Amino acid sequence: MNWKNILLVAVSLVACGWTSTPAAAKSPPHTIFHVNTSQKLIALTFDDGPHPVYTMRLLKILDKYNAKGTFFVVGQRAKWYPKVIRKIHRKGHELGNHTYTHPPMRRVSARRLKQEIQRTDQIIHALTGTYPVFFRPPGGELTHTVLRESARQKHPIAIWSYAQDTQDWKNPGVGKIVTRVTGSAKPGNIVLFHDSGVDRTQTLQAVERTLAILSKRGYKFVTLSELMRHHQQ
C-alpha cells in the first residue's frame, strides 16, 4: 500500500473516531505499524504462506539464528498444508490471519471479509489449538470495512514499519532486499517478507543475510506478540 494513502486513511479514521493510539495504558493500538521500544527487538513477518518448500526452508534459517517470526497465513493454503502450519506453531513462531483467499480489500464486502477472517481463524485453531491475535489485510489496504470487521472479530491490524516493506515479491535482488532492511533497522521495526510465490529463493537468502548482519548489531528477532509486550507508552 502506498504510504501517502495510509496517511490519508489514518487522518480520516481519526476524524471518524478510530485511532492507532492506545485508549488505555494497557490496551494495544488497533492498527500497528511500529512498536515503541528501547530494546533492540525486531519482528520479522511473512505473508501469503504457507508454502510446502519455502516456508519449511525458512524455518530452518530462523532456527539457525534462534529467531522467531510471525506468519500471516492465507486460510486456504493453511488448509492445503496443515503439516507446515503445525510445524510453524511447534517451533514457537506466531500465526496471523491473512484472510482465507487473499481477496482485494478495496472491493471486498463486509459480509465476505467477516467470513474470510472467521474461516481462517477456525482453520488455525483446528490445527494448533490457538486463535491468531493479529490480522493483516492483503496488500496492507486499510479501508473502513477492513477496520470495522477486524475490530468486530477482535483482531488488531498489523501492517509494517515505514521503509520495511522489502518488496521481495518483485525479486529485486538479494542485496537490495538486505539493504532495505538493514539500512533503516530500528528497535520496534516490523519487517515484511513473503514466504510464498513463484520463486522465493531471493527472500530466503536475504533473510539469512539480514539475520547475520543485524544479530551482530545486537538485535533479537521476536514474534509480533512478544514485541508488543515491550511496547512503551
N, C-alpha and C positions, 0 to 999 in steps of 0.2 A: 504494500500500500504506500502511496506517495505521502511523505511526511507533511506536506502542506495540507493534504486532505485530512490527515489525522488531527492536525491542529484545528482545522475548521470544525471538524466533528466535535472535538473536545470543547471548543467555545460554545457550540450550540447545546451540548449536553449540560454544561454548567448553567446555561440560561434556562434549561428545562428542569433543573433540579438534580441532574446527575453530577457526580464528582468522582475523581480518582484520588481524592484526599480522604484519609480515614475519618469516619464520622465520630469515632470514639477512640480512646487511646489504644485499645487492644484490638480494634477492628481493622482488618486488612483493606486496602483500597480495592474497589470493584474492578478497575482496569489498571493493569500493571505493565509498565514499560521498563522500569528500572527500580532497584531496591536500594534505599539509602542505608548504607552500612560503611563503617570504617574498616571492617575486616576484609582481607583480600580473598573474597569469595566470588565466584562466577558460576552462573547456571548455564550449562550448555543444553540447548533444546533441539529436538529433531522432529521434523514434520513429515507427514504423509505415509509413514510406515504402517505396519511392519513390512519388511522385505525379508524373504527367506534366506537371502545371501548377504546383502549389505548390512542389514541390522545385526546379524549374527557376527559378522566380522567386526563391526563397530563395537559390539560388547567386549570382544577380546582386547581391542585397543583401550577402551575405558578401564578394563581390569588392569592392564599393564601399568597405568598411571594412578590406580586407586581412585579413579574419578567416577562420579555419579552423574547421570543425565536425566532429563525429563523428555519422554517420548510422547508427542501428541499424535495419537494414532487415529487412523480412519477406521471406523467400526466395521465396515465391510471387510477390510483387509485383516483386521483382528480376527474376524470370524474365519477367514481363509487360512490364517497361520496362527492357530492357538498356541502351538509349542513355542513360538517366538515370544508371544505375549507373556506366557508363563515364565520364560527364562528372564525376560526383562524384569519382571516382578521379583523373581527369586534372587536376582543379583543385587537387589536393593535400589534399583532405579525407580523413577516415578512415571506413571502413565497418566497422560492428559487426554481430554476429549477433543477431537478434531473433526466432528460430525461423522455421519455414517457413510455418505457417498461423496463428500467434498463438493457440494454444490456452490455456485456463485452466490455470495451473500447479498449482492445488490438486487437479486431477483427472487430470492427465497421468501416464501410466505412465513408468517409467524407460526402457523399450524405445522408446516413441514419442518421448520427449524426445531420446534419443540420435539417432534418425532425423531429427527436426526440426533439430537442431543440425548434424548432418553434411551433410544435404541443402543447407542454406543455405550452409555453408562451401564446398561444392563449386560452387554457383552463383556465388558471389562470386569464387572462384578462377578459374572458367572465363571470367568477364567481365573480370577485372582482372589475373590472374596472381599475385594475392596472397591469402593467407588472412586472415580477420579475427582480431584479437587478442582482443577483448572480447566477452562475451556479456551481454545484458541480458534477463532473463526478462520476459515480458509482465506489466504491472502492477507490476513490481518485486517480485513474490512470491518470497520466499526460503523454500523448503521443503528438506527433506533430499534429496529427489530432485533438485531443481534444483542444489543444491550438489555432490552426488556426480557427477552427469552432466557438469556444466560442468568439474569438476576432471578427470574422465576424458578429456574432449575437450580438456583443456589450455587452457581459456578462463577467465581471471579474470572475475569478475562485476562489472559497472559499474552501480551504481544512480545516485543523485543526491544532492546535498547537502541537508541539512535546510533547510527553508524555500525550496528552489529548485525545487520542483515547481510549475510555473506554472499547472497545471490549465487550460491554454489550450484543451484539447479541449472544455471546457464553454462556450467563448466568453463569458467573464465580463466582457469589455470590455477594450480595449487598455490603458487607464490602469491597471487592476487588475493586468494581467499585467506591465506595465513596473515598477510599484511593487513587486510581489512580488520581482522580480529585483534591481532597483537598490537597493531599501531595505535589503537584507541582504547585498549583494555583498561577498565577501571573497576574498583570494587563495586559489587552490586550489579554488574552487567548481566543482561540476558541475551544470549547469542543464538541466532537462528541458523540451523543447518537442516539438511534434508537427508533422510536415510532410505528413501525410496525413489525410483525413477528408472529411466533407461540405463544410465551408467553413473553410478555414484563413486567411482574409483577416486576421482579428484577429492571428493569430500572425505573419504576415509584417510587419504594421505594428508590432507590439510588438517584434519582433526588431530592426527598423531603429532604432526609438527607443531601445532598450536599448543597441545598439551605439554610437549617437551619444552617449548620456549617459555610459556607462562608459569610452568611449575618451577623453573629456575628463578623466576622473579618472585616466588613465594606465594603464588596463587593456589587455591584449592578449588575443586570443582564439585559442586553440590547440587542436589535436586532443587527445584523451584520452591517446594515447601520448606526445605531446610534454609534456603536463602531468605525466605520471608520471616523465619524465626529470628533472623538477625536484623530485621527492619528497625531502623531508628527514627523516632519522631522528629 
